[in-house]
Amino acid sequence: MSPPLIGHNRGPPLDDDVPARSWGHYCWKRAHKETWRPPPREVALRRLARAEELGMSYREYVSVILDRGVFL
């Protein structure tokens, strides 16, 4: 297995639905779940409108905000 690329935080895969394999995996899954919890209605609608203006999906737009901390 090749080493992770620059910027990779070495977190476990979160897409699988298996139970937590370790304490670290549990913490990663819990943080991921909390990060993606729905924002207040007004915030979600504003983000959705902006994503549609840019031709992106809501999830793609929010991913940019969470990854880079930048509002497009």
C-alpha positions as CSV (number, residue, x, y, z in Angstrom):
1,M,0.0,0.0,0.0
2,S,1.4,3.4,-1.0
3,P,1.7,6.2,1.6
4,P,-1.1,8.8,1.8
5,L,-0.8,11.9,-0.3
6,I,0.2,15.3,1.1
7,G,-2.7,16.7,3.1
8,H,-4.3,13.4,3.9
9,N,-5.1,13.2,7.6
10,R,-4.7,9.4,7.8
11,G,-8.3,8.9,9.0
12,P,-10.1,5.6,8.5
13,P,-12.5,5.0,5.6
14,L,-15.9,6.3,6.8
15,D,-18.1,5.1,3.9
16,D,-18.5,1.6,5.2
17,D,-21.3,0.6,7.6
18,V,-19.2,-1.7,9.8
19,P,-19.1,-1.0,13.5
20,A,-16.1,0.9,14.9
21,R,-13.0,-1.2,14.8
22,S,-11.1,0.8,17.4
23,W,-11.5,3.8,19.6
24,G,-9.9,6.0,17.0
25,H,-12.3,4.7,14.3
26,Y,-15.2,5.4,16.6
27,C,-14.1,9.0,17.2
28,W,-13.6,9.6,13.5
29,K,-17.1,8.2,12.7
30,R,-18.7,10.3,15.4
31,A,-16.9,13.5,14.3
32,H,-17.9,12.8,10.7
33,K,-21.5,12.3,11.6
34,E,-21.6,15.5,13.7
35,T,-19.9,17.5,10.9
36,W,-22.6,16.5,8.5
37,R,-25.6,17.1,10.8
38,P,-28.2,19.4,9.2
39,P,-27.7,23.1,9.8
40,P,-30.5,25.4,10.6
41,R,-33.1,25.8,7.9
42,E,-32.1,29.3,6.8
43,V,-28.5,28.4,6.5
44,A,-29.3,25.3,4.4
45,L,-31.6,27.2,2.1
46,R,-28.9,29.9,1.6
47,R,-26.2,27.3,0.9
48,L,-28.6,25.5,-1.5
49,A,-29.3,28.7,-3.4
50,R,-25.6,29.5,-3.7
51,A,-24.8,26.0,-4.8
52,E,-27.4,26.2,-7.6
53,E,-26.0,29.5,-8.7
54,L,-22.6,27.9,-9.1
55,G,-24.0,24.8,-10.8
56,M,-22.9,22.5,-7.9
57,S,-24.8,20.1,-5.7
58,Y,-25.5,21.1,-2.1
59,R,-23.1,18.3,-0.8
60,E,-20.3,19.5,-3.1
61,Y,-20.7,23.1,-2.0
62,V,-20.8,22.2,1.7
63,S,-17.7,20.0,1.2
64,V,-15.8,23.0,-0.1
65,I,-16.8,25.0,2.9
66,L,-15.8,22.2,5.3
67,D,-12.6,21.3,3.6
68,R,-11.2,24.8,2.8
69,G,-13.2,27.1,5.1
70,V,-14.0,29.2,2.0
71,F,-17.4,30.4,0.8
72,L,-17.4,30.4,-3.0
